[in-house]
Amino acid sequence: MKQILLITDGCSNVGVSPVLAAAHALKEGITVNVVGVIDYGTIGELGSIEIAEIAKAGGGISRVVGTPQLAQTMQMMTRKTVVQTIQHAVHKELTHILGDGSLEDLPPHQRAQVVEVVDELSETSPLQVALLIDASASMKPKLRSVEDAARDLMLSLQARQGTSQLAVFHYPGRHSGEEAVLDLDWTEDISRIHSLFGRIQMKGATPTGPAIFKVIDFYQYGTLNNNQAWNEEMMKREGILGDYVV
């Protein structure tokens, strides 16, 4: 199972729509969850709307929280999405077997067996979580809380029985056209998170859509492509992907 866990205060302002990017992620089998760490006022309200729309398009869930609740929220959302993904797959299989019937049509003991299978698969299925961090200037005061939350998330993943891996990205990069940066490749080692966030430089722009596309490409090809040809391809995608969002 593949997830992008986006941490942002919303209000993207560069490149393709993050809603379109999230829809493309879902098409590629990657769920997009969004945790909003926003400020009060009009900007916060606009950010909350965008956060909800990204998660909806990406088949995930969204929450708007303060920094004290960030770590707990990230863990909850990750586990909840795993369960939802497995429930959806099980439901599809049951629909194939039962035809027009449903889970509720099964005898109680069989329903209990299905629930038990879902619970077991939730703990044992392989999981990859790509943590994508908004490093725009407005997020700078919140970065320490994001670092603590990432460490706690890794501990939570390690508590699962199945293989769990975490990769960390931030956006934007240092240079123009560098929409996202890989800070930590897939790992199960929590010690690699230490001192990671000290290297992140906060900047003004918020290219959330392009950053999501970069993580999608990393899932598919194991690399980030920061070049002009890639940027031109993003412009083409923006027009094509409009069909995915209603």
Accessible surface in RSA format (square Angstrom, percent):
REM  Atomic radii and reference values for relative SASA: ProtOr
REM  Chains: A
REM  Algorithm: Lee & Richards
REM  Probe-radius: 1.40
REM  Slices: 20
REM RES _ NUM      All-atoms   Total-Side   Main-Chain    Non-polar    All polar
REM                ABS   REL    ABS   REL    ABS   REL    ABS   REL    ABS   REL
RES MET A   1    60.40  31.3  23.17  15.3  37.23  88.7  32.95  28.0  27.45  36.4
RES LYS A   2    82.71  40.4  77.67  47.7   5.04  12.0  37.35  33.6  45.37  48.3
RES GLN A   3     3.77   2.1   3.77   2.8   0.00   0.0   2.29   4.9   1.48   1.1
RES ILE A   4     0.00   0.0   0.00   0.0   0.00   0.0   0.00   0.0   0.00   0.0
RES LEU A   5     0.00   0.0   0.00   0.0   0.00   0.0   0.00   0.0   0.00   0.0
RES LEU A   6     0.00   0.0   0.00   0.0   0.00   0.0   0.00   0.0   0.00   0.0
RES ILE A   7     0.00   0.0   0.00   0.0   0.00   0.0   0.00   0.0   0.00   0.0
RES THR A   8     0.62   0.4   0.62   0.6   0.00   0.0   0.33   0.4   0.29   0.4
RES ASP A   9    13.55   9.5  10.72  10.7   2.83   6.7   4.73  11.1   8.81   8.8
RES GLY A  10     2.80   3.5   0.00   N/A   2.80   3.5   0.09   0.2   2.71   6.1
RES CYS A  11    41.78  31.6  29.16  32.5  12.62  29.7  30.50  77.3  11.28  12.2
RES SER A  12    28.10  23.7   7.15   9.5  20.95  48.3   0.69   1.5  27.41  38.4
RES ASN A  13   100.18  69.1  62.81  60.7  37.37  90.0  41.05  98.8  59.14  57.2
RES VAL A  14    67.37  44.3  58.41  52.9   8.96  21.6  63.50  55.2   3.87  10.5
RES GLY A  15    57.91  71.4   0.00   N/A  57.91  71.4  23.45  64.4  34.46  77.2
RES VAL A  16     2.77   1.8   1.35   1.2   1.42   3.4   1.35   1.2   1.42   3.9
RES SER A  17    37.22  31.5  30.72  41.0   6.50  15.0  27.78  59.2   9.44  13.2
RES PRO A  18     8.77   6.4   8.77   8.0   0.00   0.0   8.77   7.2   0.00   0.0
RES VAL A  19    24.00  15.8  24.00  21.7   0.00   0.0  24.00  20.9   0.00   0.0
RES LEU A  20    24.68  13.7  24.68  17.7   0.00   0.0  24.68  17.3   0.00   0.0
RES ALA A  21     0.00   0.0   0.00   0.0   0.00   0.0   0.00   0.0   0.00   0.0
RES ALA A  22     0.00   0.0   0.00   0.0   0.00   0.0   0.00   0.0   0.00   0.0
RES ALA A  23     8.53   7.8   3.97   6.1   4.55  10.4   4.66   6.6   3.86  10.2
RES HIS A  24    24.18  13.2  24.18  16.8   0.00   0.0  18.67  19.2   5.52   6.4
RES ALA A  25     0.00   0.0   0.00   0.0   0.00   0.0   0.00   0.0   0.00   0.0
RES LEU A  26    82.94  46.2  74.04  53.0   8.90  22.4  74.04  52.0   8.90  23.9
RES LYS A  27   121.31  59.2  84.55  51.9  36.75  87.5  57.68  51.9  63.63  67.8
RES GLU A  28    60.20  34.6  38.32  29.0  21.88  52.1   5.99  11.6  54.21  44.3
RES GLY A  29    52.69  65.0   0.00   N/A  52.69  65.0  36.25  99.5  16.44  36.8
RES ILE A  30     1.60   0.9   1.56   1.2   0.04   0.1   1.56   1.1   0.04   0.1
RES THR A  31    16.47  11.7  16.31  16.5   0.16   0.4   0.41   0.5  16.06  24.3
RES VAL A  32     0.00   0.0   0.00   0.0   0.00   0.0   0.00   0.0   0.00   0.0
RES ASN A  33     0.00   0.0   0.00   0.0   0.00   0.0   0.00   0.0   0.00   0.0
RES VAL A  34     0.00   0.0   0.00   0.0   0.00   0.0   0.00   0.0   0.00   0.0
RES VAL A  35     0.00   0.0   0.00   0.0   0.00   0.0   0.00   0.0   0.00   0.0
RES GLY A  36     0.00   0.0   0.00   N/A   0.00   0.0   0.00   0.0   0.00   0.0
RES VAL A  37     3.73   2.5   3.73   3.4   0.00   0.0   3.73   3.2   0.00   0.0
RES ILE A  38    42.07  23.9  20.00  14.9  22.08  53.2  20.00  14.4  22.08  59.9
RES ASP A  39    77.02  54.0  69.23  68.9   7.80  18.4  28.18  66.3  48.84  48.7
RES TYR A  40   220.98 103.2 198.20 112.8  22.78  59.3 153.47 115.3  67.50  83.2
RES GLY A  41    44.20  54.5   0.00   N/A  44.20  54.5  34.59  94.9   9.62  21.5
RES THR A  42    97.21  69.1  89.61  90.8   7.60  18.1  53.24  71.5  43.97  66.5
RES ILE A  43   123.15  70.1 122.25  91.1   0.90   2.2 122.25  88.0   0.90   2.4
RES GLY A  44     2.33   2.9   0.00   N/A   2.33   2.9   2.33   6.4   0.00   0.0
RES GLU A  45   115.29  66.2 109.26  82.7   6.03  14.4  41.53  80.3  73.76  60.2
RES LEU A  46   100.39  55.9  95.88  68.6   4.51  11.3  96.01  67.4   4.38  11.8
RES GLY A  47     0.00   0.0   0.00   N/A   0.00   0.0   0.00   0.0   0.00   0.0
RES SER A  48    32.72  27.7  28.80  38.4   3.92   9.0  23.48  50.0   9.24  12.9
RES ILE A  49   100.72  57.3  95.81  71.4   4.91  11.8 100.42  72.3   0.30   0.8
RES GLU A  50    29.17  16.7  28.17  21.3   1.00   2.4  12.60  24.4  16.57  13.5
RES ILE A  51     0.83   0.5   0.83   0.6   0.00   0.0   0.83   0.6   0.00   0.0
RES ALA A  52    49.26  45.3  44.97  69.4   4.29   9.8  45.44  64.0   3.82  10.1
RES GLU A  53    85.25  48.9  81.94  62.0   3.31   7.9  29.20  56.5  56.05  45.8
RES ILE A  54     0.15   0.1   0.15   0.1   0.00   0.0   0.15   0.1   0.00   0.0
RES ALA A  55     2.14   2.0   2.14   3.3   0.00   0.0   2.14   3.0   0.00   0.0
RES LYS A  56   173.33  84.6 152.07  93.3  21.26  50.6 103.39  93.1  69.94  74.5
RES ALA A  57    17.73  16.3   3.06   4.7  14.67  33.4  13.93  19.6   3.80  10.1
RES GLY A  58     0.00   0.0   0.00   N/A   0.00   0.0   0.00   0.0   0.00   0.0
RES GLY A  59    39.97  49.3   0.00   N/A  39.97  49.3  19.25  52.8  20.72  46.4
RES GLY A  60    16.04  19.8   0.00   N/A  16.04  19.8   0.11   0.3  15.93  35.7
RES ILE A  61    24.87  14.2  20.84  15.5   4.03   9.7  24.87  17.9   0.00   0.0
RES SER A  62    29.88  25.3  18.38  24.5  11.51  26.5   0.18   0.4  29.70  41.6
RES ARG A  63    82.10  34.5  77.94  39.7   4.16   9.9  33.38  45.6  48.72  29.5
RES VAL A  64    74.21  48.8  44.52  40.3  29.69  71.6  44.52  38.7  29.69  80.5
RES VAL A  65    25.08  16.5  13.34  12.1  11.74  28.3  22.23  19.3   2.85   7.7
RES GLY A  66    35.31  43.5   0.00   N/A  35.31  43.5  27.73  76.1   7.59  17.0
RES THR A  67    47.64  33.9  38.30  38.8   9.34  22.3  13.27  17.8  34.38  52.0
RES PRO A  68   113.98  83.1  72.95  66.5  41.03 149.2  85.40  70.5  28.58 177.7
RES GLN A  69    91.31  51.1  89.72  65.6   1.59   3.8  42.66  90.8  48.65  36.9
RES LEU A  70     0.75   0.4   0.75   0.5   0.00   0.0   0.75   0.5   0.00   0.0
RES ALA A  71    20.54  18.9  19.23  29.7   1.31   3.0  19.23  27.1   1.31   3.5
RES GLN A  72   138.42  77.4 134.06  98.0   4.36  10.4  43.16  91.9  95.26  72.2
RES THR A  73    12.62   9.0  10.66  10.8   1.96   4.7   3.01   4.0   9.61  14.5
RES MET A  74     0.00   0.0   0.00   0.0   0.00   0.0   0.00   0.0   0.00   0.0
RES GLN A  75    49.58  27.7  49.23  36.0   0.35   0.8   7.68  16.4  41.90  31.8
RES MET A  76    74.60  38.6  65.12  43.1   9.48  22.6  69.08  58.7   5.52   7.3
RES MET A  77     0.00   0.0   0.00   0.0   0.00   0.0   0.00   0.0   0.00   0.0
RES THR A  78     2.12   1.5   2.12   2.1   0.00   0.0   2.12   2.8   0.00   0.0
RES ARG A  79    83.66  35.1  81.71  41.7   1.95   4.6  49.68  67.9  33.98  20.6
RES LYS A  80    84.59  41.3  78.09  47.9   6.50  15.5  48.30  43.5  36.29  38.7
RES THR A  81     2.20   1.6   2.20   2.2   0.00   0.0   2.20   2.9   0.00   0.0
RES VAL A  82     3.89   2.6   3.23   2.9   0.66   1.6   3.89   3.4   0.00   0.0
RES VAL A  83    47.30  31.1  47.30  42.8   0.00   0.0  47.30  41.1   0.00   0.0
RES GLN A  84    68.54  38.3  63.22  46.2   5.32  12.7  29.86  63.6  38.68  29.3
RES THR A  85    54.60  38.8  47.52  48.2   7.08  16.9  45.14  60.6   9.46  14.3
RES ILE A  86    10.41   5.9   9.44   7.0   0.97   2.3  10.41   7.5   0.00   0.0
RES GLN A  87    90.82  50.8  86.02  62.9   4.80  11.4  23.62  50.3  67.21  51.0
RES HIS A  88   116.92  63.9 111.34  77.4   5.58  14.3  80.71  83.2  36.21  42.1
RES ALA A  89    57.93  53.3  49.11  75.8   8.81  20.1  52.73  74.3   5.20  13.8
RES VAL A  90    27.46  18.1  24.73  22.4   2.73   6.6  27.44  23.8   0.03   0.1
RES HIS A  91    99.09  54.2  98.26  68.3   0.84   2.1  67.33  69.4  31.76  37.0
RES LYS A  92   128.50  62.7 119.12  73.1   9.38  22.3  65.05  58.5  63.45  67.6
RES GLU A  93    98.70  56.7  96.39  72.9   2.32   5.5  39.18  75.8  59.52  48.6
RES LEU A  94    24.06  13.4  24.00  17.2   0.06   0.2  24.06  16.9   0.00   0.0
RES THR A  95    61.29  43.6  57.97  58.8   3.32   7.9  54.02  72.6   7.27  11.0
RES HIS A  96   149.69  81.8 122.71  85.3  26.98  69.0  78.67  81.1  71.02  82.6
RES ILE A  97   115.13  65.5  84.38  62.9  30.75  74.1  89.18  64.2  25.95  70.4
RES LEU A  98    58.24  32.4  33.98  24.3  24.26  61.0  38.81  27.3  19.43  52.3
RES GLY A  99    40.38  49.8   0.00   N/A  40.38  49.8  35.25  96.7   5.13  11.5
RES ASP A 100   160.23 112.2 121.36 120.8  38.87  91.9  43.93 103.4 116.30 116.0
RES GLY A 101    25.96  32.0   0.00   N/A  25.96  32.0  14.51  39.8  11.45  25.6
RES SER A 102    40.24  34.0  36.37  48.5   3.87   8.9  30.78  65.6   9.46  13.2
RES LEU A 103    46.69  26.0  45.52  32.6   1.18   3.0  45.52  32.0   1.18   3.2
RES GLU A 104   126.62  72.7 110.85  83.9  15.76  37.5  61.63 119.2  64.98  53.1
RES ASP A 105   101.17  70.9  68.83  68.5  32.34  76.5  29.23  68.8  71.94  71.7
RES LEU A 106    25.69  14.3  22.97  16.4   2.73   6.9  23.21  16.3   2.48   6.7
RES PRO A 107    58.65  42.7  51.87  47.3   6.78  24.6  58.53  48.3   0.11   0.7
RES PRO A 108    96.18  70.1  90.76  82.7   5.42  19.7  92.07  76.0   4.11  25.5
RES HIS A 109   113.86  62.2 104.79  72.8   9.07  23.2  82.67  85.2  31.19  36.3
RES GLN A 110    69.95  39.1  69.30  50.6   0.65   1.5   9.43  20.1  60.51  45.9
RES ARG A 111    80.36  33.7  80.33  41.0   0.03   0.1  16.73  22.9  63.63  38.6
RES ALA A 112    59.88  55.1  48.75  75.2  11.13  25.3  55.06  77.5   4.81  12.7
RES GLN A 113   104.24  58.3 102.39  74.8   1.85   4.4  33.37  71.0  70.87  53.8
RES VAL A 114    23.23  15.3  21.14  19.1   2.09   5.0  23.16  20.1   0.07   0.2
RES VAL A 115    81.38  53.5  80.21  72.6   1.17   2.8  81.38  70.7   0.00   0.0
RES GLU A 116   117.49  67.5 112.82  85.4   4.66  11.1  38.62  74.7  78.87  64.4
RES VAL A 117    72.93  48.0  72.57  65.7   0.36   0.9  72.93  63.4   0.00   0.0
RES VAL A 118    10.66   7.0  10.66   9.6   0.00   0.0  10.66   9.3   0.00   0.0
RES ASP A 119    81.27  56.9  77.09  76.7   4.18   9.9  28.50  67.1  52.77  52.6
RES GLU A 120   107.19  61.5  98.99  74.9   8.20  19.5  32.44  62.7  74.75  61.0
RES LEU A 121    69.53  38.7  69.53  49.7   0.00   0.0  69.53  48.8   0.00   0.0
RES SER A 122    10.28   8.7   8.14  10.9   2.14   4.9   8.14  17.3   2.14   3.0
RES GLU A 123    48.73  28.0  48.73  36.9   0.00   0.0  27.70  53.6  21.03  17.2
RES THR A 124    51.61  36.7  39.36  39.9  12.25  29.2  32.36  43.5  19.24  29.1
RES SER A 125    20.12  17.0  16.33  21.8   3.79   8.7  10.12  21.5  10.00  14.0
RES PRO A 126    90.75  66.1  90.46  82.5   0.29   1.1  90.75  74.9   0.00   0.0
RES LEU A 127     3.00   1.7   0.35   0.2   2.66   6.7   0.78   0.5   2.23   6.0
RES GLN A 128    45.34  25.4  45.31  33.1   0.03   0.1  13.91  29.6  31.43  23.8
RES VAL A 129     0.00   0.0   0.00   0.0   0.00   0.0   0.00   0.0   0.00   0.0
RES ALA A 130     0.09   0.1   0.09   0.1   0.00   0.0   0.09   0.1   0.00   0.0
RES LEU A 131     0.00   0.0   0.00   0.0   0.00   0.0   0.00   0.0   0.00   0.0
RES LEU A 132     0.00   0.0   0.00   0.0   0.00   0.0   0.00   0.0   0.00   0.0
RES ILE A 133     0.01   0.0   0.01   0.0   0.00   0.0   0.01   0.0   0.00   0.0
RES ASP A 134     0.00   0.0   0.00   0.0   0.00   0.0   0.00   0.0   0.00   0.0
RES ALA A 135     0.00   0.0   0.00   0.0   0.00   0.0   0.00   0.0   0.00   0.0
RES SER A 136     1.77   1.5   1.77   2.4   0.00   0.0   1.58   3.4   0.20   0.3
RES ALA A 137    56.70  52.1  47.79  73.7   8.92  20.3  48.47  68.3   8.24  21.8
RES SER A 138    59.86  50.6  42.01  56.1  17.85  41.1  45.94  97.8  13.92  19.5
RES MET A 139     0.88   0.5   0.81   0.5   0.07   0.2   0.81   0.7   0.07   0.1
RES LYS A 140   138.10  67.4 129.37  79.4   8.73  20.8  71.66  64.5  66.44  70.8
RES PRO A 141   113.66  82.8  74.47  67.9  39.18 142.4  87.13  71.9  26.53 164.9
RES LYS A 142    17.84   8.7  17.84  10.9   0.00   0.0  17.84  16.1   0.00   0.0
RES LEU A 143    25.56  14.2  25.38  18.2   0.18   0.5  25.56  17.9   0.00   0.0
RES ARG A 144   169.54  71.2 164.42  83.8   5.12  12.2  59.23  80.9 110.31  66.9
RES SER A 145    30.42  25.7  25.70  34.3   4.73  10.9   4.79  10.2  25.63  35.9
RES VAL A 146     0.00   0.0   0.00   0.0   0.00   0.0   0.00   0.0   0.00   0.0
RES GLU A 147    29.74  17.1  29.74  22.5   0.00   0.0   0.01   0.0  29.73  24.3
RES ASP A 148    57.25  40.1  56.19  55.9   1.06   2.5  24.22  57.0  33.03  32.9
RES ALA A 149     0.42   0.4   0.27   0.4   0.15   0.3   0.27   0.4   0.15   0.4
RES ALA A 150     0.00   0.0   0.00   0.0   0.00   0.0   0.00   0.0   0.00   0.0
RES ARG A 151    52.61  22.1  52.61  26.8   0.00   0.0  26.46  36.2  26.15  15.8
RES ASP A 152    53.16  37.2  51.13  50.9   2.03   4.8   5.95  14.0  47.21  47.1
RES LEU A 153     0.48   0.3   0.48   0.3   0.00   0.0   0.48   0.3   0.00   0.0
RES MET A 154     0.25   0.1   0.25   0.2   0.00   0.0   0.25   0.2   0.00   0.0
RES LEU A 155    93.62  52.1  87.03  62.3   6.60  16.6  87.14  61.2   6.48  17.4
RES SER A 156    15.35  13.0   7.31   9.8   8.04  18.5   9.71  20.7   5.65   7.9
RES LEU A 157     3.67   2.0   2.82   2.0   0.84   2.1   2.92   2.0   0.75   2.0
RES GLN A 158    84.81  47.4  53.68  39.2  31.13  74.1  33.87  72.1  50.94  38.6
RES ALA A 159    75.87  69.8  41.14  63.5  34.73  79.0  52.86  74.4  23.01  61.0
RES ARG A 160    15.34   6.4   4.00   2.0  11.34  27.0   2.13   2.9  13.21   8.0
RES GLN A 161   144.05  80.6 105.13  76.8  38.92  92.7  40.61  86.4 103.45  78.5
RES GLY A 162    13.56  16.7   0.00   N/A  13.56  16.7   6.75  18.5   6.81  15.3
RES THR A 163    74.11  52.7  63.75  64.6  10.36  24.7  32.09  43.1  42.03  63.5
RES SER A 164     8.63   7.3   1.72   2.3   6.90  15.9   1.72   3.7   6.90   9.7
RES GLN A 165    46.16  25.8  46.16  33.7   0.00   0.0   1.55   3.3  44.60  33.8
RES LEU A 166     0.00   0.0   0.00   0.0   0.00   0.0   0.00   0.0   0.00   0.0
RES ALA A 167     0.00   0.0   0.00   0.0   0.00   0.0   0.00   0.0   0.00   0.0
RES VAL A 168     0.00   0.0   0.00   0.0   0.00   0.0   0.00   0.0   0.00   0.0
RES PHE A 169     0.08   0.0   0.08   0.1   0.00   0.0   0.08   0.1   0.00   0.0
RES HIS A 170    11.17   6.1  11.17   7.8   0.00   0.0   7.28   7.5   3.90   4.5
RES TYR A 171     0.00   0.0   0.00   0.0   0.00   0.0   0.00   0.0   0.00   0.0
RES PRO A 172    12.33   9.0  11.88  10.8   0.45   1.6  11.88   9.8   0.45   2.8
RES GLY A 173     0.51   0.6   0.00   N/A   0.51   0.6   0.02   0.1   0.49   1.1
RES ARG A 174   137.42  57.7 122.12  62.3  15.31  36.4  32.99  45.1 104.43  63.3
RES HIS A 175   126.89  69.4 118.71  82.5   8.19  20.9  80.75  83.2  46.14  53.7
RES SER A 176   122.64 103.6  82.61 110.2  40.04  92.2  56.01 119.3  66.63  93.4
RES GLY A 177    31.42  38.7   0.00   N/A  31.42  38.7  19.82  54.4  11.59  26.0
RES GLU A 178    39.79  22.8  37.09  28.1   2.70   6.4   6.42  12.4  33.37  27.2
RES GLU A 179    23.32  13.4  21.90  16.6   1.42   3.4   6.50  12.6  16.82  13.7
RES ALA A 180     0.05   0.0   0.00   0.0   0.05   0.1   0.00   0.0   0.05   0.1
RES VAL A 181    34.82  22.9  33.05  29.9   1.77   4.3  34.82  30.3   0.00   0.0
RES LEU A 182    57.89  32.2  35.90  25.7  21.99  55.3  35.90  25.2  21.99  59.2
RES ASP A 183    24.12  16.9   7.35   7.3  16.76  39.6   4.19   9.9  19.93  19.9
RES LEU A 184     8.52   4.7   6.16   4.4   2.36   5.9   8.52   6.0   0.00   0.0
RES ASP A 185    67.59  47.3  64.64  64.3   2.95   7.0  21.11  49.7  46.48  46.4
RES TRP A 186    53.72  21.6  36.50  17.7  17.22  40.4  27.18  14.5  26.54  43.1
RES THR A 187     8.85   6.3   3.61   3.7   5.24  12.5   5.38   7.2   3.47   5.2
RES GLU A 188    91.59  52.6  81.35  61.5  10.23  24.4  23.65  45.7  67.94  55.5
RES ASP A 189    66.42  46.5  61.07  60.8   5.35  12.7  25.98  61.2  40.43  40.3
RES ILE A 190    36.11  20.6  35.93  26.8   0.19   0.5  35.93  25.9   0.19   0.5
RES SER A 191    62.84  53.1  52.55  70.1  10.29  23.7  40.50  86.2  22.34  31.3
RES ARG A 192   114.78  48.2  97.31  49.6  17.47  41.6  37.94  51.9  76.84  46.6
RES ILE A 193     0.00   0.0   0.00   0.0   0.00   0.0   0.00   0.0   0.00   0.0
RES HIS A 194   101.58  55.5  89.81  62.4  11.77  30.1  57.23  59.0  44.35  51.6
RES SER A 195    86.68  73.2  67.90  90.6  18.78  43.3  42.61  90.7  44.06  61.7
RES LEU A 196     1.91   1.1   1.31   0.9   0.59   1.5   1.91   1.3   0.00   0.0
RES PHE A 197     6.11   3.1   3.20   2.0   2.91   7.6   3.57   2.2   2.54   7.3
RES GLY A 198    75.01  92.5   0.00   N/A  75.01  92.5  40.02 109.8  34.98  78.4
RES ARG A 199   141.63  59.5 127.68  65.1  13.95  33.2  71.15  97.2  70.48  42.7
RES ILE A 200    12.75   7.3   0.02   0.0  12.74  30.7   0.10   0.1  12.65  34.3
RES GLN A 201    95.12  53.2  88.26  64.5   6.86  16.3  30.39  64.7  64.73  49.1
RES MET A 202    36.54  18.9   8.71   5.8  27.83  66.3   8.71   7.4  27.83  36.9
RES LYS A 203    77.15  37.6  71.31  43.8   5.84  13.9  52.41  47.2  24.75  26.4
RES GLY A 204    55.30  68.2   0.00   N/A  55.30  68.2  30.69  84.2  24.62  55.1
RES ALA A 205    42.45  39.0  33.49  51.7   8.96  20.4  37.62  53.0   4.82  12.8
RES THR A 206     7.59   5.4   7.59   7.7   0.00   0.0   0.02   0.0   7.58  11.5
RES PRO A 207     3.64   2.6   3.64   3.3   0.00   0.0   3.64   3.0   0.00   0.0
RES THR A 208     0.57   0.4   0.57   0.6   0.00   0.0   0.36   0.5   0.21   0.3
RES GLY A 209     0.06   0.1   0.00   N/A   0.06   0.1   0.00   0.0   0.06   0.1
RES PRO A 210     5.26   3.8   5.26   4.8   0.00   0.0   5.26   4.3   0.00   0.0
RES ALA A 211     0.00   0.0   0.00   0.0   0.00   0.0   0.00   0.0   0.00   0.0
RES ILE A 212     0.00   0.0   0.00   0.0   0.00   0.0   0.00   0.0   0.00   0.0
RES PHE A 213     0.10   0.0   0.10   0.1   0.00   0.0   0.10   0.1   0.00   0.0
RES LYS A 214     0.04   0.0   0.04   0.0   0.00   0.0   0.00   0.0   0.04   0.0
RES VAL A 215     0.40   0.3   0.40   0.4   0.00   0.0   0.40   0.4   0.00   0.0
RES ILE A 216     0.46   0.3   0.46   0.3   0.00   0.0   0.46   0.3   0.00   0.0
RES ASP A 217     2.88   2.0   2.88   2.9   0.00   0.0   0.40   0.9   2.49   2.5
RES PHE A 218     8.41   4.2   6.02   3.7   2.40   6.2   6.02   3.6   2.40   6.9
RES TYR A 219    25.59  11.9   2.43   1.4  23.16  60.3   3.61   2.7  21.98  27.1
RES GLN A 220    74.81  41.8  40.05  29.3  34.76  82.8  25.80  54.9  49.01  37.2
RES TYR A 221   147.86  69.0 115.12  65.5  32.75  85.2  83.67  62.9  64.19  79.1
RES GLY A 222    51.82  63.9   0.00   N/A  51.82  63.9  25.33  69.5  26.49  59.3
RES THR A 223    58.47  41.6  55.09  55.9   3.38   8.1  34.68  46.6  23.80  36.0
RES LEU A 224    32.72  18.2  12.25   8.8  20.48  51.5  12.25   8.6  20.48  55.1
RES ASN A 225    48.08  33.2  45.58  44.1   2.50   6.0   6.54  15.7  41.54  40.2
RES ASN A 226    61.22  42.2  29.58  28.6  31.64  76.2  16.37  39.4  44.85  43.4
RES ASN A 227    74.29  51.2  64.10  61.9  10.19  24.5  37.87  91.1  36.43  35.2
RES GLN A 228   119.92  67.1 112.51  82.2   7.41  17.6  53.54 114.0  66.38  50.3
RES ALA A 229    72.18  66.4  61.14  94.3  11.04  25.1  63.69  89.7   8.49  22.5
RES TRP A 230    18.15   7.3  13.05   6.3   5.10  12.0  17.74   9.5   0.41   0.7
RES ASN A 231    33.00  22.8  30.60  29.6   2.40   5.8  17.90  43.1  15.10  14.6
RES GLU A 232    94.97  54.5  91.54  69.3   3.42   8.2  30.77  59.5  64.19  52.4
RES GLU A 233    70.34  40.4  69.28  52.4   1.07   2.5  22.96  44.4  47.38  38.7
RES MET A 234     6.52   3.4   6.52   4.3   0.00   0.0   6.52   5.5   0.00   0.0
RES MET A 235   126.08  65.3 113.61  75.2  12.47  29.7  93.27  79.3  32.81  43.5
RES LYS A 236   134.08  65.4 122.14  74.9  11.94  28.4  78.37  70.5  55.71  59.3
RES ARG A 237    42.17  17.7  42.07  21.4   0.10   0.2   9.23  12.6  32.94  20.0
RES GLU A 238    60.82  34.9  56.35  42.6   4.47  10.6  16.12  31.2  44.70  36.5
RES GLY A 239    61.25  75.5   0.00   N/A  61.25  75.5  41.32 113.4  19.93  44.6
RES ILE A 240   111.93  63.7 104.77  78.1   7.17  17.3 110.63  79.7   1.31   3.5
RES LEU A 241     4.06   2.3   4.06   2.9   0.00   0.0   4.06   2.9   0.00   0.0
RES GLY A 242    36.23  44.7   0.00   N/A  36.23  44.7  23.88  65.5  12.35  27.7
RES ASP A 243   127.21  89.1  98.79  98.3  28.42  67.2  30.42  71.6  96.79  96.5
RES TYR A 244    86.51  40.4  57.20  32.5  29.31  76.3  43.86  33.0  42.66  52.6
RES VAL A 245    49.74  32.7  32.11  29.1  17.63  42.5  34.07  29.6  15.67  42.5
RES VAL A 246   183.88 121.0 119.63 108.3  64.25 154.8 154.73 134.4  29.15  79.1
END  Absolute sums over single chains surface
CHAIN  1 A    11779.8       9467.9       2311.9       6626.0       5153.9
END  Absolute sums over all chains
TOTAL         11779.8       9467.9       2311.9       6626.0       5153.9
